């Protein structure tokens, strides 16, 4: 994938206690690293090198929470002007 496409690139250590995110924020590349003091990151299924989860699920994963319990957001319809 193109690193400038807006996707977050997420990497997990073998022991699953560390995670790195690489994100393009329109001004440069941002690298975020997090190590859990206790527990491990639960990893989503990866298909063809890509994992697809919603932003709210990603936020839960990054916090070390059970991201599978978070429902993906639904696309909201725009409000009609009235």
Number of C-alpha atoms within 10 A of each C-alpha: 8 6 12 13 9 11 13 17 15 17 14 18 12 8 8 15 17 18 20 17 15 16 19 16 11 9 6 9 12 12 12 11 13 14 18 14 9 8 11 18 22 16 14 15 10 9 8 5 7 12 12 12 16 14 12 14 21 20 14 16 21 22 14 21 17 14 22 15 9 15 11 14 10 7 6 6 6 6 6 5 4 3
